[in-house]
């Protein structure tokens, strides 16, 4: 704690109380909250050592700390962590936006020089490109977005059972017919000698559908 109270112990506290009326008032306020009075200091009810301990261990929201270290009362570990989280989210949002506009400034911390929280300069385009090529999900320069292979709409409809059979009466339409067809596909593939592509041609479906049916049968 500031004011020389910590360094000099009880004697420093007595000297500070004699020369700092505001400190005396702040300590009186804190003692009242504890059911004590400053006038009791030096008695069997409240020794000067007790007073010193109360001052030395005063919480951040106490009147003594507000007087001796006004900035310290504003920021504890919780506030520091919250500010760090806000700074981190602001930086992520800025990066996801392509780094456009001014880089977010960190939240000022009481008692910390602005230089200590100044963000690092934005990477150059060359550095950004080098970083992107090291990203396994950004080999095509799409910004780290994972892009799979789109499933054709007709295959998706077939998977969901929404296939339009008006133009293809060869495809089964009822659950029983579909199950029967799938059993024949699995049996043919299990017997060997045929590929997914050959079965796809025979049953008028895609090769990926044949693979899905075969894999599903293996897991049941």
SETIMAR-216626 format. One record per atom (N, C-alpha, C): x, y, z; residue in three letters. Coordinates in steps of 0.05 Angstrom, whole numbers, plus 5000, padded with zeros to 4 digits. Layout:
REM residues N
{{X; Y; Z}; ALA}
...
END
This chain:
REM residues 220
{{5017; 4976; 5000}; UNK}
{{5000; 5000; 5000}; UNK}
{{5017; 5025; 5000}; UNK}
{{5008; 5047; 4988}; UNK}
{{5023; 5071; 4986}; UNK}
{{5024; 5087; 5012}; UNK}
{{5037; 5110; 5012}; UNK}
{{5037; 5128; 5034}; UNK}
{{5058; 5122; 5055}; UNK}
{{5075; 5102; 5051}; UNK}
{{5095; 5095; 5071}; UNK}
{{5085; 5080; 5094}; UNK}
{{5059; 5073; 5094}; UNK}
{{5048; 5059; 5117}; UNK}
{{5059; 5031; 5119}; UNK}
{{5061; 5017; 5095}; UNK}
{{5072; 4990; 5095}; UNK}
{{5101; 4989; 5104}; UNK}
{{5117; 5006; 5091}; UNK}
{{5146; 5005; 5096}; UNK}
{{5154; 5011; 5124}; UNK}
{{5141; 5030; 5137}; UNK}
{{5150; 5037; 5164}; UNK}
{{5135; 5025; 5187}; UNK}
{{5115; 5009; 5182}; UNK}
{{5100; 4995; 5203}; UNK}
{{5083; 5014; 5219}; UNK}
{{5080; 5008; 5245}; UNK}
{{5062; 5023; 5263}; UNK}
{{5071; 5052; 5265}; UNK}
{{5097; 5057; 5268}; UNK}
{{5106; 5085; 5271}; UNK}
{{5100; 5102; 5246}; UNK}
{{5103; 5090; 5223}; UNK}
{{5096; 5104; 5198}; UNK}
{{5066; 5110; 5197}; UNK}
{{5050; 5090; 5206}; UNK}
{{5021; 5094; 5207}; UNK}
{{5013; 5117; 5225}; UNK}
{{5025; 5119; 5249}; UNK}
{{5020; 5140; 5267}; UNK}
{{5027; 5167; 5255}; UNK}
{{5050; 5168; 5242}; UNK}
{{5059; 5193; 5230}; UNK}
{{5040; 5201; 5207}; UNK}
{{5031; 5181; 5191}; UNK}
{{5013; 5187; 5169}; UNK}
{{4986; 5198; 5179}; UNK}
{{4977; 5186; 5201}; UNK}
{{4951; 5195; 5213}; UNK}
{{4953; 5224; 5224}; UNK}
{{4977; 5231; 5234}; UNK}
{{4981; 5257; 5245}; UNK}
{{4982; 5278; 5223}; UNK}
{{4993; 5271; 5200}; UNK}
{{4998; 5290; 5178}; UNK}
{{4978; 5288; 5155}; UNK}
{{4960; 5270; 5156}; UNK}
{{4941; 5266; 5134}; UNK}
{{4912; 5264; 5145}; UNK}
{{4898; 5286; 5148}; UNK}
{{4871; 5285; 5159}; UNK}
{{4852; 5268; 5143}; UNK}
{{4856; 5268; 5116}; UNK}
{{4839; 5252; 5099}; UNK}
{{4842; 5222; 5104}; UNK}
{{4867; 5214; 5109}; UNK}
{{4872; 5186; 5117}; UNK}
{{4859; 5179; 5143}; UNK}
{{4861; 5197; 5161}; UNK}
{{4849; 5193; 5188}; UNK}
{{4818; 5189; 5184}; UNK}
{{4807; 5206; 5168}; UNK}
{{4778; 5204; 5163}; UNK}
{{4771; 5178; 5149}; UNK}
{{4787; 5170; 5129}; UNK}
{{4781; 5145; 5115}; UNK}
{{4784; 5121; 5134}; UNK}
{{4804; 5121; 5151}; UNK}
{{4807; 5099; 5170}; UNK}
{{4785; 5098; 5190}; UNK}
{{4776; 5122; 5199}; UNK}
{{4753; 5123; 5218}; UNK}
{{4729; 5110; 5205}; UNK}
{{4724; 5116; 5179}; UNK}
{{4701; 5105; 5165}; UNK}
{{4702; 5074; 5164}; UNK}
{{4726; 5064; 5157}; UNK}
{{4729; 5035; 5156}; UNK}
{{4725; 5022; 5183}; UNK}
{{4736; 5034; 5204}; UNK}
{{4733; 5023; 5231}; UNK}
{{4704; 5022; 5240}; UNK}
{{4689; 5043; 5232}; UNK}
{{4661; 5044; 5240}; UNK}
{{4646; 5020; 5227}; UNK}
{{4654; 5013; 5203}; UNK}
{{4642; 4990; 5190}; UNK}
{{4648; 4964; 5204}; UNK}
{{4670; 4964; 5219}; UNK}
{{4677; 4940; 5234}; UNK}
{{4667; 4940; 5263}; UNK}
{{4652; 4961; 5269}; UNK}
{{4641; 4964; 5296}; UNK}
{{4662; 4975; 5316}; UNK}
{{4682; 4989; 5305}; UNK}
{{4703; 5000; 5322}; UNK}
{{4705; 5031; 5317}; UNK}
{{4721; 5044; 5334}; UNK}
{{4725; 5072; 5331}; UNK}
{{4755; 5078; 5333}; UNK}
{{4764; 5098; 5318}; UNK}
{{4792; 5105; 5318}; UNK}
{{4801; 5114; 5346}; UNK}
{{4782; 5125; 5361}; UNK}
{{4789; 5134; 5388}; UNK}
{{4795; 5110; 5407}; UNK}
{{4788; 5086; 5398}; UNK}
{{4795; 5062; 5415}; UNK}
{{4823; 5052; 5409}; UNK}
{{4836; 5064; 5389}; UNK}
{{4863; 5054; 5382}; UNK}
{{4882; 5058; 5406}; UNK}
{{4899; 5038; 5410}; UNK}
{{4918; 5039; 5432}; UNK}
{{4907; 5029; 5458}; UNK}
{{4883; 5017; 5457}; UNK}
{{4871; 5006; 5481}; UNK}
{{4870; 4976; 5479}; UNK}
{{4860; 4963; 5500}; UNK}
{{4857; 4934; 5499}; UNK}
{{4836; 4925; 5479}; UNK}
{{4818; 4943; 5472}; UNK}
{{4797; 4937; 5452}; UNK}
{{4808; 4937; 5424}; UNK}
{{4827; 4956; 5419}; UNK}
{{4838; 4959; 5392}; UNK}
{{4867; 4969; 5394}; UNK}
{{4886; 4950; 5393}; UNK}
{{4914; 4958; 5395}; UNK}
{{4923; 4971; 5369}; UNK}
{{4946; 4985; 5370}; UNK}
{{4956; 4998; 5346}; UNK}
{{4965; 4977; 5326}; UNK}
{{4973; 4954; 5335}; UNK}
{{4980; 4933; 5316}; UNK}
{{4955; 4924; 5301}; UNK}
{{4932; 4922; 5315}; UNK}
{{4907; 4915; 5302}; UNK}
{{4900; 4936; 5281}; UNK}
{{4905; 4961; 5288}; UNK}
{{4898; 4983; 5268}; UNK}
{{4916; 4980; 5244}; UNK}
{{4942; 4975; 5249}; UNK}
{{4961; 4972; 5227}; UNK}
{{4953; 4949; 5209}; UNK}
{{4945; 4926; 5220}; UNK}
{{4936; 4903; 5204}; UNK}
{{4911; 4910; 5188}; UNK}
{{4893; 4924; 5200}; UNK}
{{4868; 4932; 5185}; UNK}
{{4875; 4949; 5161}; UNK}
{{4894; 4968; 5165}; UNK}
{{4903; 4985; 5143}; UNK}
{{4918; 4969; 5122}; UNK}
{{4936; 4952; 5131}; UNK}
{{4953; 4937; 5112}; UNK}
{{4938; 4917; 5096}; UNK}
{{4916; 4906; 5107}; UNK}
{{4900; 4886; 5093}; UNK}
{{4874; 4897; 5083}; UNK}
{{4872; 4923; 5082}; UNK}
{{4846; 4935; 5073}; UNK}
{{4839; 4926; 5045}; UNK}
{{4814; 4919; 5041}; UNK}
{{4805; 4910; 5014}; UNK}
{{4805; 4933; 4994}; UNK}
{{4802; 4926; 4969}; UNK}
{{4804; 4947; 4948}; UNK}
{{4782; 4967; 4950}; UNK}
{{4758; 4959; 4960}; UNK}
{{4736; 4978; 4961}; UNK}
{{4735; 4993; 4988}; UNK}
{{4755; 4992; 5004}; UNK}
{{4756; 5006; 5030}; UNK}
{{4762; 5035; 5026}; UNK}
{{4754; 5052; 5045}; UNK}
{{4760; 5080; 5044}; UNK}
{{4790; 5086; 5045}; UNK}
{{4805; 5070; 5060}; UNK}
{{4833; 5073; 5062}; UNK}
{{4847; 5069; 5035}; UNK}
{{4839; 5048; 5020}; UNK}
{{4851; 5043; 4994}; UNK}
{{4842; 5064; 4974}; UNK}
{{4818; 5073; 4976}; UNK}
{{4808; 5094; 4958}; UNK}
{{4825; 5120; 4962}; UNK}
{{4834; 5124; 4986}; UNK}
{{4850; 5148; 4992}; UNK}
{{4879; 5144; 4984}; UNK}
{{4891; 5122; 4992}; UNK}
{{4920; 5118; 4988}; UNK}
{{4927; 5108; 4960}; UNK}
{{4909; 5092; 4948}; UNK}
{{4915; 5081; 4921}; UNK}
{{4889; 5081; 4905}; UNK}
{{4880; 5104; 4897}; UNK}
{{4854; 5106; 4883}; UNK}
{{4852; 5089; 4858}; UNK}
{{4874; 5085; 4843}; UNK}
{{4873; 5069; 4819}; UNK}
{{4871; 5039; 4825}; UNK}
{{4884; 5031; 4847}; UNK}
{{4884; 5003; 4854}; UNK}
{{4856; 4992; 4860}; UNK}
{{4839; 5009; 4870}; UNK}
{{4812; 5000; 4877}; UNK}
{{4795; 4994; 4853}; UNK}
{{4803; 5005; 4830}; UNK}
{{4787; 5003; 4806}; UNK}
{{4791; 4976; 4792}; UNK}
{{4815; 4964; 4794}; UNK}
{{4822; 4941; 4779}; UNK}
{{4833; 4918; 4797}; UNK}
{{4819; 4896; 4796}; UNK}
{{4828; 4872; 4809}; UNK}
{{4834; 4851; 4787}; UNK}
{{4839; 4826; 4795}; UNK}
{{4844; 4805; 4776}; UNK}
{{4820; 4801; 4758}; UNK}
{{4796; 4803; 4769}; UNK}
{{4772; 4799; 4753}; UNK}
{{4769; 4820; 4731}; UNK}
{{4774; 4845; 4739}; UNK}
{{4772; 4867; 4719}; UNK}
{{4794; 4864; 4697}; UNK}
{{4818; 4856; 4706}; UNK}
{{4839; 4852; 4687}; UNK}
{{4833; 4830; 4667}; UNK}
{{4822; 4808; 4677}; UNK}
{{4815; 4786; 4659}; UNK}
{{4792; 4794; 4640}; UNK}
{{4773; 4808; 4650}; UNK}
{{4751; 4817; 4633}; UNK}
{{4761; 4835; 4611}; UNK}
{{4779; 4854; 4618}; UNK}
{{4790; 4872; 4597}; UNK}
{{4806; 4856; 4577}; UNK}
{{4821; 4836; 4586}; UNK}
{{4836; 4819; 4567}; UNK}
{{4818; 4804; 4548}; UNK}
{{4796; 4794; 4558}; UNK}
{{4776; 4780; 4541}; UNK}
{{4764; 4798; 4520}; UNK}
{{4757; 4823; 4529}; UNK}
{{4745; 4842; 4510}; UNK}
{{4766; 4849; 4489}; UNK}
{{4791; 4854; 4497}; UNK}
{{4812; 4860; 4477}; UNK}
{{4815; 4837; 4457}; UNK}
{{4815; 4813; 4468}; UNK}
{{4819; 4789; 4451}; UNK}
{{4796; 4787; 4430}; UNK}
{{4772; 4790; 4439}; UNK}
{{4749; 4788; 4421}; UNK}
{{4749; 4810; 4400}; UNK}
{{4757; 4834; 4409}; UNK}
{{4758; 4856; 4390}; UNK}
{{4779; 4850; 4368}; UNK}
{{4802; 4839; 4377}; UNK}
{{4823; 4832; 4357}; UNK}
{{4814; 4810; 4338}; UNK}
{{4800; 4790; 4348}; UNK}
{{4790; 4768; 4331}; UNK}
{{4770; 4779; 4311}; UNK}
{{4752; 4796; 4321}; UNK}
{{4732; 4808; 4303}; UNK}
{{4745; 4824; 4281}; UNK}
{{4765; 4839; 4288}; UNK}
{{4779; 4855; 4269}; UNK}
{{4793; 4838; 4248}; UNK}
{{4805; 4816; 4257}; UNK}
{{4819; 4798; 4238}; UNK}
{{4800; 4784; 4220}; UNK}
{{4777; 4775; 4231}; UNK}
{{4757; 4761; 4214}; UNK}
{{4745; 4780; 4194}; UNK}
{{4746; 4806; 4200}; UNK}
{{4736; 4826; 4181}; UNK}
{{4756; 4833; 4160}; UNK}
{{4778; 4818; 4159}; UNK}
{{4799; 4823; 4139}; UNK}
{{4819; 4844; 4147}; UNK}
{{4819; 4852; 4172}; UNK}
{{4838; 4873; 4181}; UNK}
{{4832; 4900; 4170}; UNK}
{{4807; 4905; 4163}; UNK}
{{4799; 4931; 4151}; UNK}
{{4795; 4951; 4174}; UNK}
{{4801; 4976; 4168}; UNK}
{{4798; 4997; 4188}; UNK}
{{4820; 4997; 4208}; UNK}
{{4817; 5014; 4228}; UNK}
{{4838; 5017; 4248}; UNK}
{{4837; 4993; 4267}; UNK}
{{4861; 4984; 4274}; UNK}
{{4864; 4962; 4293}; UNK}
{{4852; 4970; 4320}; UNK}
{{4836; 4953; 4333}; UNK}
{{4824; 4960; 4358}; UNK}
{{4845; 4967; 4379}; UNK}
{{4840; 4988; 4394}; UNK}
{{4857; 4996; 4416}; UNK}
{{4850; 4980; 4441}; UNK}
{{4870; 4971; 4457}; UNK}
{{4863; 4957; 4482}; UNK}
{{4851; 4976; 4502}; UNK}
{{4835; 4964; 4520}; UNK}
{{4823; 4980; 4541}; UNK}
{{4845; 4990; 4560}; UNK}
{{4845; 5016; 4566}; UNK}
{{4866; 5026; 4584}; UNK}
{{4864; 5014; 4611}; UNK}
{{4886; 5006; 4623}; UNK}
{{4887; 4995; 4650}; UNK}
{{4897; 5015; 4669}; UNK}
{{4883; 5019; 4691}; UNK}
{{4893; 5038; 4712}; UNK}
{{4921; 5030; 4722}; UNK}
{{4939; 5049; 4723}; UNK}
{{4965; 5043; 4733}; UNK}
{{4984; 5031; 4713}; UNK}
{{4975; 5027; 4688}; UNK}
{{4991; 5014; 4668}; UNK}
{{4995; 5035; 4646}; UNK}
{{5021; 5039; 4638}; UNK}
{{5027; 5058; 4617}; UNK}
{{5014; 5049; 4591}; UNK}
{{5005; 5068; 4575}; UNK}
{{4992; 5061; 4549}; UNK}
{{5011; 5045; 4532}; UNK}
{{5038; 5050; 4535}; UNK}
{{5057; 5036; 4518}; UNK}
{{5057; 5006; 4524}; UNK}
{{5050; 4999; 4549}; UNK}
{{5050; 4971; 4556}; UNK}
{{5027; 4956; 4543}; UNK}
{{5006; 4970; 4535}; UNK}
{{4983; 4956; 4523}; UNK}
{{4980; 4963; 4494}; UNK}
{{5000; 4976; 4482}; UNK}
{{4999; 4982; 4453}; UNK}
{{5001; 4957; 4437}; UNK}
{{4981; 4952; 4419}; UNK}
{{4982; 4927; 4404}; UNK}
{{5005; 4926; 4384}; UNK}
{{5014; 4903; 4377}; UNK}
{{5035; 4900; 4358}; UNK}
{{5026; 4910; 4331}; UNK}
{{5044; 4920; 4314}; UNK}
{{5036; 4930; 4288}; UNK}
{{5024; 4908; 4271}; UNK}
{{5005; 4916; 4254}; UNK}
{{4992; 4896; 4237}; UNK}
{{5012; 4883; 4219}; UNK}
{{5010; 4857; 4213}; UNK}
{{5029; 4844; 4196}; UNK}
{{5027; 4854; 4167}; UNK}
{{5049; 4853; 4153}; UNK}
{{5049; 4862; 4125}; UNK}
{{5035; 4841; 4108}; UNK}
{{5029; 4848; 4083}; UNK}
{{5016; 4829; 4066}; UNK}
{{5033; 4805; 4061}; UNK}
{{5059; 4809; 4060}; UNK}
{{5078; 4787; 4056}; UNK}
{{5077; 4768; 4079}; UNK}
{{5076; 4779; 4104}; UNK}
{{5075; 4762; 4127}; UNK}
{{5049; 4748; 4129}; UNK}
{{5027; 4762; 4121}; UNK}
{{5001; 4749; 4122}; UNK}
{{4999; 4726; 4102}; UNK}
{{5011; 4730; 4079}; UNK}
{{5010; 4709; 4058}; UNK}
{{5026; 4685; 4068}; UNK}
{{5049; 4690; 4081}; UNK}
{{5065; 4668; 4091}; UNK}
{{5050; 4653; 4113}; UNK}
{{5036; 4668; 4129}; UNK}
{{5021; 4655; 4151}; UNK}
{{4998; 4638; 4139}; UNK}
{{4985; 4648; 4118}; UNK}
{{4963; 4634; 4106}; UNK}
{{4972; 4607; 4094}; UNK}
{{4995; 4607; 4081}; UNK}
{{5004; 4583; 4068}; UNK}
{{5011; 4561; 4088}; UNK}
{{5016; 4569; 4113}; UNK}
{{5022; 4549; 4134}; UNK}
{{4997; 4538; 4147}; UNK}
{{4974; 4549; 4139}; UNK}
{{4948; 4540; 4150}; UNK}
{{4938; 4517; 4133}; UNK}
{{4935; 4493; 4145}; UNK}
{{4926; 4470; 4129}; UNK}
{{4898; 4474; 4117}; UNK}
{{4882; 4492; 4129}; UNK}
{{4855; 4496; 4119}; UNK}
{{4854; 4520; 4100}; UNK}
{{4877; 4531; 4093}; UNK}
{{4877; 4555; 4076}; UNK}
{{4896; 4552; 4053}; UNK}
{{4898; 4528; 4042}; UNK}
{{4917; 4524; 4020}; UNK}
{{4908; 4538; 3995}; UNK}
{{4881; 4543; 3992}; UNK}
{{4872; 4557; 3968}; UNK}
{{4868; 4587; 3973}; UNK}
{{4877; 4597; 3996}; UNK}
{{4876; 4625; 4001}; UNK}
{{4848; 4635; 4006}; UNK}
{{4830; 4619; 4018}; UNK}
{{4803; 4627; 4023}; UNK}
{{4799; 4638; 4051}; UNK}
{{4821; 4643; 4065}; UNK}
{{4818; 4656; 4091}; UNK}
{{4814; 4636; 4113}; UNK}
{{4822; 4611; 4109}; UNK}
{{4819; 4591; 4131}; UNK}
{{4792; 4579; 4132}; UNK}
{{4775; 4583; 4112}; UNK}
{{4748; 4571; 4113}; UNK}
{{4749; 4543; 4101}; UNK}
{{4738; 4523; 4116}; UNK}
{{4738; 4496; 4106}; UNK}
{{4716; 4493; 4086}; UNK}
{{4723; 4483; 4063}; UNK}
{{4703; 4480; 4042}; UNK}
{{4703; 4450; 4033}; UNK}
{{4681; 4437; 4037}; UNK}
{{4679; 4409; 4028}; UNK}
{{4669; 4407; 4000}; UNK}
{{4663; 4383; 3991}; UNK}
{{4653; 4378; 3964}; UNK}
{{4623; 4378; 3966}; UNK}
{{4610; 4395; 3950}; UNK}
{{4581; 4397; 3951}; UNK}
{{4568; 4371; 3940}; UNK}
{{4547; 4362; 3954}; UNK}
{{4532; 4338; 3946}; UNK}
{{4512; 4347; 3925}; UNK}
{{4511; 4333; 3902}; UNK}
{{4491; 4340; 3882}; UNK}
{{4463; 4339; 3893}; UNK}
{{4446; 4356; 3883}; UNK}
{{4419; 4359; 3894}; UNK}
{{4403; 4333; 3890}; UNK}
{{4406; 4320; 3868}; UNK}
{{4391; 4295; 3863}; UNK}
{{4399; 4273; 3883}; UNK}
{{4425; 4272; 3890}; UNK}
{{4434; 4253; 3909}; UNK}
{{4424; 4259; 3937}; UNK}
{{4423; 4285; 3943}; UNK}
{{4412; 4293; 3969}; UNK}
{{4383; 4286; 3971}; UNK}
{{4368; 4291; 3950}; UNK}
{{4340; 4285; 3950}; UNK}
{{4335; 4255; 3953}; UNK}
{{4353; 4239; 3940}; UNK}
{{4351; 4210; 3942}; UNK}
{{4356; 4201; 3970}; UNK}
{{4377; 4213; 3983}; UNK}
{{4384; 4206; 4010}; UNK}
{{4361; 4212; 4029}; UNK}
{{4347; 4234; 4025}; UNK}
{{4324; 4242; 4042}; UNK}
{{4298; 4228; 4034}; UNK}
{{4298; 4214; 4012}; UNK}
{{4274; 4201; 4003}; UNK}
{{4255; 4219; 3989}; UNK}
{{4266; 4242; 3979}; UNK}
{{4250; 4262; 3965}; UNK}
{{4253; 4261; 3935}; UNK}
{{4266; 4239; 3926}; UNK}
{{4272; 4238; 3897}; UNK}
{{4246; 4239; 3880}; UNK}
{{4247; 4254; 3859}; UNK}
{{4225; 4256; 3841}; UNK}
{{4225; 4232; 3822}; UNK}
{{4206; 4214; 3825}; UNK}
{{4206; 4190; 3809}; UNK}
{{4187; 4191; 3785}; UNK}
{{4177; 4216; 3780}; UNK}
{{4158; 4218; 3758}; UNK}
{{4171; 4212; 3731}; UNK}
{{4197; 4217; 3729}; UNK}
{{4212; 4212; 3704}; UNK}
{{4227; 4186; 3704}; UNK}
{{4228; 4173; 3727}; UNK}
{{4243; 4148; 3729}; UNK}
{{4227; 4128; 3745}; UNK}
{{4211; 4112; 3732}; UNK}
{{4194; 4093; 3746}; UNK}
{{4209; 4068; 3754}; UNK}
{{4235; 4067; 3748}; UNK}
{{4251; 4043; 3756}; UNK}
{{4260; 4044; 3785}; UNK}
{{4259; 4067; 3797}; UNK}
{{4268; 4070; 3824}; UNK}
{{4246; 4062; 3844}; UNK}
{{4254; 4048; 3866}; UNK}
{{4234; 4040; 3886}; UNK}
{{4224; 4065; 3900}; UNK}
{{4198; 4064; 3908}; UNK}
{{4186; 4087; 3921}; UNK}
{{4177; 4082; 3950}; UNK}
{{4172; 4057; 3956}; UNK}
{{4162; 4050; 3983}; UNK}
{{4186; 4041; 4000}; UNK}
{{4184; 4044; 4027}; UNK}
{{4206; 4035; 4044}; UNK}
{{4213; 4006; 4040}; UNK}
{{4193; 3989; 4035}; UNK}
{{4198; 3961; 4031}; UNK}
{{4214; 3956; 4006}; UNK}
{{4206; 3970; 3984}; UNK}
{{4221; 3967; 3959}; UNK}
{{4250; 3977; 3961}; UNK}
{{4253; 4000; 3975}; UNK}
{{4280; 4011; 3979}; UNK}
{{4298; 3991; 3994}; UNK}
{{4286; 3980; 4016}; UNK}
{{4301; 3961; 4032}; UNK}
{{4309; 3936; 4016}; UNK}
{{4290; 3927; 3999}; UNK}
{{4296; 3904; 3982}; UNK}
{{4318; 3910; 3962}; UNK}
{{4317; 3934; 3950}; UNK}
{{4338; 3942; 3931}; UNK}
{{4365; 3943; 3945}; UNK}
{{4365; 3955; 3969}; UNK}
{{4391; 3958; 3984}; UNK}
{{4402; 3931; 3991}; UNK}
{{4385; 3911; 3998}; UNK}
{{4395; 3884; 4004}; UNK}
{{4408; 3872; 3980}; UNK}
{{4396; 3876; 3956}; UNK}
{{4407; 3865; 3932}; UNK}
{{4434; 3878; 3925}; UNK}
{{4436; 3904; 3930}; UNK}
{{4461; 3918; 3925}; UNK}
{{4483; 3908; 3943}; UNK}
{{4477; 3904; 3969}; UNK}
{{4496; 3895; 3988}; UNK}
{{4505; 3866; 3982}; UNK}
{{4485; 3850; 3974}; UNK}
{{4491; 3822; 3967}; UNK}
{{4510; 3821; 3943}; UNK}
{{4504; 3837; 3923}; UNK}
{{4520; 3837; 3899}; UNK}
{{4548; 3846; 3904}; UNK}
{{4551; 3867; 3921}; UNK}
{{4578; 3877; 3927}; UNK}
{{4593; 3857; 3944}; UNK}
{{4579; 3844; 3963}; UNK}
{{4592; 3825; 3981}; UNK}
{{4602; 3800; 3965}; UNK}
{{4587; 3793; 3945}; UNK}
{{4595; 3770; 3929}; UNK}
{{4621; 3775; 3914}; UNK}
{{4627; 3801; 3910}; UNK}
{{4652; 3808; 3898}; UNK}
{{4651; 3809; 3867}; UNK}
{{4672; 3820; 3856}; UNK}
{{4673; 3821; 3827}; UNK}
{{4660; 3846; 3814}; UNK}
{{4649; 3863; 3830}; UNK}
{{4636; 3887; 3819}; UNK}
{{4646; 3912; 3834}; UNK}
{{4645; 3935; 3822}; UNK}
{{4653; 3960; 3834}; UNK}
{{4628; 3977; 3840}; UNK}
{{4633; 3998; 3855}; UNK}
{{4611; 4016; 3861}; UNK}
{{4599; 4027; 3835}; UNK}
{{4617; 4034; 3816}; UNK}
{{4608; 4046; 3791}; UNK}
{{4590; 4027; 3775}; UNK}
{{4598; 4001; 3775}; UNK}
{{4582; 3981; 3760}; UNK}
{{4555; 3977; 3773}; UNK}
{{4554; 3976; 3800}; UNK}
{{4529; 3973; 3813}; UNK}
{{4512; 3998; 3810}; UNK}
{{4524; 4022; 3809}; UNK}
{{4510; 4046; 3805}; UNK}
{{4495; 4046; 3778}; UNK}
{{4509; 4036; 3757}; UNK}
{{4497; 4034; 3731}; UNK}
{{4474; 4014; 3731}; UNK}
{{4478; 3992; 3744}; UNK}
{{4458; 3971; 3744}; UNK}
{{4432; 3980; 3759}; UNK}
{{4436; 3994; 3781}; UNK}
{{4412; 4002; 3797}; UNK}
{{4404; 4031; 3792}; UNK}
{{4416; 4044; 3773}; UNK}
{{4408; 4071; 3765}; UNK}
{{4411; 4091; 3789}; UNK}
{{4432; 4089; 3803}; UNK}
{{4438; 4108; 3825}; UNK}
{{4467; 4117; 3822}; UNK}
{{4475; 4135; 3839}; UNK}
{{4503; 4144; 3838}; UNK}
{{4521; 4125; 3853}; UNK}
{{4547; 4127; 3846}; UNK}
{{4567; 4110; 3860}; UNK}
{{4568; 4116; 3889}; UNK}
{{4565; 4142; 3896}; UNK}
{{4566; 4150; 3924}; UNK}
{{4543; 4138; 3940}; UNK}
{{4520; 4135; 3926}; UNK}
{{4496; 4122; 3939}; UNK}
{{4502; 4093; 3945}; UNK}
{{4515; 4080; 3925}; UNK}
{{4522; 4052; 3929}; UNK}
{{4540; 4049; 3954}; UNK}
{{4560; 4067; 3955}; UNK}
{{4579; 4066; 3977}; UNK}
{{4565; 4071; 4004}; UNK}
{{4546; 4089; 4004}; UNK}
{{4532; 4095; 4029}; UNK}
{{4516; 4071; 4038}; UNK}
{{4502; 4057; 4019}; UNK}
{{4486; 4034; 4025}; UNK}
{{4504; 4011; 4036}; UNK}
{{4527; 4007; 4024}; UNK}
{{4545; 3986; 4032}; UNK}
{{4556; 3992; 4060}; UNK}
{{4564; 4017; 4065}; UNK}
{{4575; 4024; 4091}; UNK}
{{4554; 4022; 4113}; UNK}
{{4530; 4029; 4106}; UNK}
{{4508; 4028; 4126}; UNK}
{{4503; 3999; 4134}; UNK}
{{4505; 3981; 4114}; UNK}
{{4500; 3952; 4120}; UNK}
{{4522; 3941; 4138}; UNK}
{{4546; 3951; 4135}; UNK}
{{4568; 3941; 4151}; UNK}
{{4566; 3949; 4180}; UNK}
{{4552; 3971; 4185}; UNK}
{{4550; 3981; 4213}; UNK}
{{4526; 3970; 4228}; UNK}
{{4510; 3955; 4214}; UNK}
{{4485; 3945; 4227}; UNK}
{{4489; 3915; 4234}; UNK}
END
